[in-house]
Amino acid sequence: MIFETLLTSLYLSLLALNAVKEGLAASGASGNEIQGVAGALADTESLVALKDLMNRLGSDNTALDQPLGAAPPAHGVDFRSNYTFGSTIAGVEHADRILLIGTNPRHEAAIINARIRKSWLRHETDLALIGEEFDSTFGYDHLGADLAAVKKTLGDANSKWAKELKNAQRPLIVVGSAIAEHEDGAKVLAEVAKFVEANSAKFVTEEWTGYSVLQRVS
């Protein structure tokens, strides 16, 4: 049964590649005129295979099926810490100040939302949001919804929330992955990075990582 399934999968793959070959031949496209586009739910192996195929066809033109999907990563450097949830899911409960930027955890990550609510109920954790307001299960301060709000909050040393995060024992900034799809995404991430680096003694320690990216898809 397993062998038959593998043969079927191989046959379908060959059919797909043949369809691509015929389509390219009919179009007359070559080199970077050919673009490979991957969906948000594509697995790593499929992404590598697509890139290898594009390279074999003489193209470096790849993109993700999302806004700005053909642009370089908004964070500029492909370090794992730039896109993982650093605090861990369980660690959310230990944060004593939480700033959400461009994310709606109730919609995007129900488990993380539950952890935030638990911390808010049990420890009266203070929270703030920069982004579109949403129907929340916990209380938060709404600080705005644009780059100017990020600069005012993190770029001004005298702002209430800059002081709150600096004075916290375990501050946590959660950035939504949708920020990378925004035209000001790179600038927002630069402001966050600057603040985290300036306060690394609180945000990056052996016991705590206070910078997290909440991915909408895995």
Secondary structure, 3 states (H helix, E strand, C coil): CHHHHHHHHHHHHHHHHHHHHHHHHHHCCCHHHCCEEECCCCCHHHHHHHHHHHHHCCCCCEEECCCCCCCCCCCCCCCHHHCCECCCCHHHHHCCEEEEECCCHHHHCHHHHHHHHHHHHHHCCEEEEECCCCCCCCCCEEEECCHHHHHHHHHCCCCHHHHHHHHCCCEEEEEEHHHHHCCCHHHHHHHHHHHHHHCHHHHECCCCECEEEECCCC
